Amino acid sequence: MIRNWNEESLDHRNALLYAMGISEEDAKRPIIGLINSWNEMNPGHFHFKEVIPLMKEAIYNEGCLALEIPISGFCDGICSNTPGDRYTLPGRDLVSSEVELAAELNMLEGMVLMSTCDKIVPGMLMGALRVNIPATLFSGGYMLPGEYKGQMLTLTHTKQAYAAYISGDISRDDYKGIVRNACPTVGACPFMGTANTMCACAEILGFSPNGNASVQSRSPEWREMARLAAQRAAQAAKDEYRPSEFITRRSFENVIRYMMATGGSTNCILHIPAIARQMNIDITLEAFDALSREVPVFSSIYPSHKTYTMREFSQAGGLEAVVKEMAAAGKIDTSVNGMFGTIGEKAGRAVNRNSDVIRSAANPINPQGGLAVLHGNIGTESAIVKFSAVDKAAWKFSGKAKVYDSQDDAWNAILKDEIAPGNVVVIRYEGPRGSPGMPHMETFMAAVLGKGLGTKLALVSDGRFSGATGGLAIGHISPEAYDGGNIAFIKDGDMIHIDIEARSLTVDVSEAEFKKRSENFVPVQKPAMGYLSLYRKHATSAHRGATLFWD
């Protein structure tokens, strides 16, 4: 048993369990918490309730007792382009604390973490590693893509359509038709956004059943995976098999390798270091860049590919088929273990059914991975770009700065055609402490794409992006404007140079001029109450996971 109870404390707990109809015999079983982020505001989590009976039965058959414990499960898309978006990244750390609280307060013997979406998966993984009790993670599967007038749709197409509607390029009826048809089922949005990226992270780390990160929601296979996740959590609790027994630095390096091979979301560069830190493993941005140069892109789905979605990816063999191709090329450590076997065993059971969707190392989509870390006198610590979603014609770009202190100001400017092709738009004071909360800049970039400007202008920001963001979008500028980073002192008309292959991001402003501009610096103070105020005071930089839990 993981937990040590004395007779009095155990009887005190059991008296409360009896009040809910739990028998005296069942109260003697090890308790596995079903940490369920189900709610009615998130389609990625809405269907978890459907598999609770399957999970409870599987756990009971293993001699344990499953009890459901709800925690937060918010959806980034619900609050996109609203002040609420400032809460999503700080919410990750709150979720990690909820997992910690549920596990420790209730003295659980093990957990099944139930999560799908952007901040909930990494938050749960952070909490699981912090408490270090037996745990599995079951994710919700992918949403089917939508369709309107023969066009493949995902949630992000609604933003692009709005910009096209405002520009007069499509009718209001067509815009509303796209909105109505973009999300036809529950599940994770079917592009390589943060949700699918982090579900893959959980599976590569070894917490999720084989294939869980690329399975269709509500499918028979998905329901069977729910049973397997529950069964394995109970078995691990009886064996006292903790995450610390299989998670190593190599586990996280495998995750980074997989992210590069599939053009994963830039948000993983915030989440993976924060997750690893819970086990005192330091994953630096240099590790991301080094592995990006080593691992080619094996598979691209939207936004890196115009029509392929998670549906085509899954049909081709999904995560396991990518791992198979990576293993064949020596691009992943097959000896790394997890709750459901080794990476080598995962590769061995896979079949690649479509070599166009999932390629081999002999025919990669790109010889380097999908993410790059840039350096220069704008982000003197770092800056991030998902270059697999950038047209190669824009990998080298120079233009005059057009500066805004919020995404809203920049978004309204581009809708009014106040930003010209050739500009480098700078959106600042949207970082972890400046906003605070580091919201997505996806609404601005969706407007850029909706206006057909994807290769004609660039964005540089201390904010972050959705994994669905396409175009030349550079984020995570660190140090951020609020902390006196050089991005705070860029002026309209300054010439900015981007060279992705050279990993360079610079502005034609001398060090002496930056020093002069920084005299009497006072950062823009955006309003923040309660939890956001706490986050502003204690969050690390984007360079170090933008988290309250770094030490």
SVG drawing of the C-alpha trace seen along z (x, -y; Angstrom):
<svg xmlns="http://www.w3.org/2000/svg" viewBox="-27 -58 53 67">
<polyline fill="none" stroke="black" stroke-width="0.4" points="0.0,0.0 1.2,-3.5 -0.5,-5.1 -0.1,-4.5 -3.2,-4.8 -3.6,-4.4 -6.8,-2.7 -8.5,-5.9 -7.9,-7.9 -9.0,-5.1 -12.2,-4.5 -12.9,-8.3 -12.6,-8.2 -14.7,-5.1 -17.5,-6.5 -17.9,-9.2 -17.7,-6.6 -20.4,-4.6 -22.6,-7.7 -22.5,-7.5 -23.5,-3.8 -20.1,-2.2 -20.0,1.1 -17.6,2.0 -16.0,4.6 -15.5,2.2 -14.1,-0.4 -11.2,2.0 -10.1,1.9 -7.4,-0.5 -9.0,-3.6 -8.2,-4.7 -9.3,-8.3 -10.9,-8.9 -9.7,-12.5 -12.3,-13.6 -12.2,-17.0 -15.7,-16.5 -17.9,-19.5 -20.5,-21.0 -18.4,-23.8 -15.7,-21.7 -16.4,-19.4 -13.0,-17.8 -14.1,-16.6 -17.9,-16.3 -17.9,-12.6 -15.8,-11.4 -18.9,-10.6 -19.8,-7.9 -16.9,-5.7 -17.0,-6.1 -19.0,-2.8 -16.4,-0.9 -13.6,-2.3 -15.2,-1.5 -15.9,2.0 -12.3,2.6 -10.8,1.2 -13.2,3.2 -12.3,6.4 -8.7,5.7 -9.6,5.6 -9.7,1.8 -12.4,-0.8 -12.8,-3.6 -14.2,-6.9 -14.8,-9.9 -13.3,-13.2 -14.0,-16.2 -11.5,-19.0 -11.3,-21.9 -11.4,-21.2 -11.6,-24.4 -11.4,-24.9 -9.0,-27.5 -11.4,-28.0 -14.3,-29.0 -12.5,-32.2 -10.5,-32.9 -10.1,-36.6 -11.6,-37.6 -10.1,-38.7 -10.7,-35.1 -7.9,-33.9 -5.5,-35.3 -6.5,-32.6 -5.8,-29.5 -2.0,-29.2 -2.2,-30.1 -5.0,-27.6 -2.5,-24.8 -0.7,-25.4 -4.1,-25.5 -5.0,-22.1 -1.7,-20.7 -2.5,-21.9 -6.0,-20.4 -4.4,-17.0 -2.0,-17.4 -4.8,-18.2 -7.1,-15.4 -4.3,-12.8 -2.9,-14.0 -6.0,-15.1 -7.8,-11.9 -4.7,-9.7 -5.4,-8.0 -3.5,-4.8 -3.6,-5.6 -5.3,-7.8 -6.7,-7.7 -6.3,-11.3 -9.0,-12.1 -8.1,-15.0 -7.9,-16.1 -7.3,-19.8 -4.5,-22.3 -3.7,-23.2 -5.5,-20.3 -3.2,-17.5 0.1,-19.3 -1.4,-20.4 -2.5,-16.9 1.0,-15.6 2.6,-18.2 0.5,-17.1 1.0,-13.4 4.8,-13.8 4.7,-16.0 2.7,-13.5 4.4,-10.5 1.7,-7.9 0.6,-5.3 -1.3,-7.0 -2.4,-6.7 -3.9,-9.4 -6.8,-8.7 -7.5,-11.3 -10.7,-12.0 -9.7,-11.3 -10.0,-13.7 -13.0,-15.5 -13.9,-14.8 -13.2,-17.7 -16.1,-19.7 -17.1,-20.5 -18.8,-23.3 -19.3,-23.6 -16.7,-21.0 -14.1,-22.7 -12.5,-20.9 -13.1,-22.9 -11.7,-23.1 -12.3,-25.6 -9.6,-27.9 -11.2,-28.3 -14.0,-30.3 -11.5,-33.0 -10.1,-33.1 -13.6,-33.3 -14.5,-36.3 -11.6,-38.3 -12.7,-37.3 -16.2,-38.3 -15.2,-41.7 -13.1,-42.3 -16.1,-41.5 -14.5,-38.4 -17.3,-36.0 -20.9,-36.6 -22.3,-36.7 -24.3,-33.5 -21.1,-31.7 -19.3,-33.0 -22.1,-31.7 -22.2,-28.4 -18.6,-27.9 -19.2,-28.6 -22.1,-26.1 -20.2,-23.3 -16.7,-23.7 -17.0,-21.3 -19.3,-18.4 -18.4,-16.1 -16.9,-16.1 -13.2,-15.5 -9.9,-17.5 -9.9,-19.9 -8.6,-17.8 -5.4,-19.7 -1.9,-19.5 -2.8,-22.0 -1.8,-22.0 -4.4,-19.5 -3.3,-16.8 0.3,-17.7 0.0,-17.3 -2.1,-14.1 0.9,-12.7 3.2,-13.9 1.2,-11.9 1.4,-8.8 5.1,-9.1 5.9,-9.7 4.1,-6.3 1.0,-7.5 -1.6,-6.6 -2.7,-3.4 -1.1,-2.7 -2.8,-4.7 -4.8,-6.9 -3.4,-10.1 -4.6,-9.5 -7.9,-7.7 -11.4,-9.0 -13.5,-10.1 -16.4,-7.9 -15.2,-5.0 -15.2,-1.4 -11.4,-1.6 -11.6,-4.7 -13.9,-3.0 -11.6,0.0 -8.7,-2.3 -10.7,-3.7 -11.0,-0.3 -7.3,0.4 -6.3,-2.9 -8.4,-2.1 -7.2,1.5 -3.5,0.5 -3.9,-2.2 -5.3,0.4 -2.5,2.9 0.1,0.2 -1.4,-0.8 -1.2,2.8 2.4,3.1 3.3,-0.4 4.6,-1.3 5.2,-5.0 6.0,-7.5 9.5,-8.0 10.3,-4.4 9.9,-4.9 10.2,-8.7 13.7,-9.9 15.3,-12.7 15.3,-10.3 11.5,-10.2 11.3,-13.9 13.8,-13.9 11.6,-11.3 8.7,-13.7 10.6,-16.5 11.8,-14.2 8.1,-13.3 7.1,-17.0 9.7,-17.8 8.7,-14.8 5.1,-16.0 5.3,-19.8 3.8,-20.0 2.4,-23.1 4.8,-25.8 3.1,-25.6 5.0,-22.3 8.0,-24.5 6.2,-26.0 4.7,-22.8 7.5,-20.2 10.1,-22.0 7.4,-22.8 6.3,-19.1 9.9,-17.9 10.8,-20.3 8.3,-18.5 10.9,-15.7 13.9,-18.0 14.7,-17.3 15.9,-20.4 14.8,-20.6 16.2,-23.7 15.2,-25.4 18.6,-24.5 17.5,-20.9 14.5,-21.7 16.7,-23.4 19.4,-20.7 16.8,-18.0 15.0,-20.1 18.2,-20.0 18.5,-16.2 14.9,-15.0 13.1,-15.5 9.4,-16.1 7.8,-12.8 4.2,-13.9 2.2,-17.2 -1.4,-17.8 -3.3,-21.1 -2.1,-23.8 1.1,-22.6 -0.9,-20.7 -3.9,-22.2 -6.2,-19.2 -4.8,-16.4 -6.3,-16.4 -6.2,-14.0 -8.7,-11.8 -6.2,-11.1 -3.4,-10.9 -5.2,-8.2 -6.2,-6.3 -2.6,-6.2 -1.5,-4.6 -1.4,-7.6 1.2,-8.2 2.4,-4.6 3.2,-4.7 5.2,-7.8 7.1,-6.2 7.7,-3.1 9.3,-5.3 11.3,-7.2 12.5,-4.0 13.6,-2.6 15.7,-5.7 17.2,-5.7 15.4,-9.0 13.8,-7.9 15.0,-5.9 13.1,-2.6 14.3,-1.4 12.3,-4.0 9.6,-2.4 6.1,-3.4 2.9,-2.2 2.0,-0.3 5.3,1.0 8.4,-0.4 8.7,-2.7 10.1,0.2 7.1,2.3 4.9,-0.6 6.8,-0.8 6.6,3.0 2.8,3.1 2.4,0.3 1.5,0.2 2.1,-2.7 -0.9,-2.6 -0.2,-5.8 3.3,-6.8 2.2,-10.2 0.5,-11.2 3.3,-9.5 6.6,-9.4 9.8,-7.6 13.2,-9.1 14.2,-8.5 11.5,-10.9 10.8,-13.4 8.6,-16.5 11.5,-18.6 15.0,-17.5 14.7,-19.4 12.0,-19.3 9.0,-21.6 10.0,-24.1 13.0,-26.5 14.4,-28.6 15.6,-32.0 18.1,-34.4 19.1,-38.0 18.7,-41.4 14.9,-41.2 14.6,-38.0 18.0,-38.0 17.0,-34.8 14.9,-33.2 12.0,-33.3 10.0,-30.5 8.6,-29.8 6.7,-26.8 8.4,-27.0 6.7,-23.8 3.6,-26.0 5.5,-28.8 5.8,-28.9 9.5,-28.5 9.3,-31.7 8.9,-33.6 11.7,-31.9 13.8,-35.0 11.9,-38.2 12.7,-41.8 10.3,-44.7 9.5,-47.8 8.0,-47.4 4.4,-48.3 4.1,-48.2 1.0,-47.5 0.7,-47.0 -2.1,-44.5 -3.5,-41.9 -6.9,-43.8 -5.2,-46.9 -3.3,-44.9 -6.4,-42.9 -8.6,-45.9 -5.8,-47.6 -5.5,-44.7 -9.3,-44.4 -9.2,-48.2 -6.3,-47.6 -4.0,-49.8 -1.2,-47.2 0.6,-46.9 2.2,-43.9 5.9,-43.9 5.3,-45.1 6.6,-43.2 3.9,-43.6 5.1,-43.7 2.5,-42.8 3.9,-43.2 2.7,-43.2 1.1,-39.9 3.6,-37.8 3.3,-35.7 3.5,-38.8 2.6,-41.6 -0.9,-40.5 -0.7,-38.8 -1.3,-35.2 0.3,-35.0 -2.8,-34.7 -2.9,-33.4 -2.1,-35.6 -4.0,-33.3 -6.9,-35.7 -4.5,-38.2 -2.7,-35.6 -6.0,-34.1 -7.0,-37.5 -3.6,-37.6 -4.4,-34.3 -8.0,-35.2 -6.8,-38.3 -4.3,-36.2 -1.2,-37.8 0.4,-34.7 3.7,-35.2 3.5,-39.0 3.9,-40.1 5.3,-38.7 4.3,-38.8 6.8,-39.1 5.2,-38.9 5.9,-38.0 2.5,-36.3 2.0,-32.7 0.1,-30.9 -2.3,-28.1 -0.9,-25.0 -3.4,-25.8 -1.6,-29.0 -0.1,-29.3 2.0,-32.0 5.2,-33.7 4.4,-34.0 7.2,-34.3 6.3,-34.2 7.5,-33.7 9.9,-36.6 11.9,-36.5 12.6,-38.7 9.1,-40.0 8.2,-43.7 6.9,-43.9 10.2,-42.8 12.1,-45.4 13.1,-43.1 14.2,-44.9 10.8,-44.3 9.5,-47.0 11.7,-49.6 11.1,-48.8 9.5,-51.7 7.3,-52.0 9.6,-52.0 12.5,-50.1 13.8,-47.5 13.4,-43.9 15.1,-40.9 14.0,-37.3 16.1,-34.3 14.7,-31.0 17.4,-28.8 20.1,-31.0 17.9,-31.0 18.1,-34.8 15.7,-37.5 17.2,-41.0 16.3,-44.7 18.5,-47.5 18.8,-49.2 22.2,-49.5 22.8,-48.4 23.5,-52.1 20.2,-53.2 18.3,-50.4 20.0,-51.7 18.9,-55.3 15.3,-54.2 15.1,-52.2 15.8,-55.2 12.9,-55.9 11.2,-52.7 7.8,-52.1 6.0,-49.0 2.4,-49.1 0.2,-47.9 -2.8,-45.9 -5.5,-45.1 -5.3,-41.8 -7.2,-40.6 -7.1,-37.5 -5.4,-34.5 -4.0,-36.6 -2.4,-39.0 -0.8,-36.1 0.4,-34.7 1.9,-38.0 3.9,-38.2 5.3,-34.7 5.4,-33.3 8.7,-32.4 9.4,-33.7 8.4,-31.9 12.1,-30.8 11.4,-28.8 7.9,-27.4 5.8,-30.4 4.9,-28.6 4.5,-29.1 6.2,-25.7 9.7,-26.0 11.7,-25.4"/>
</svg>
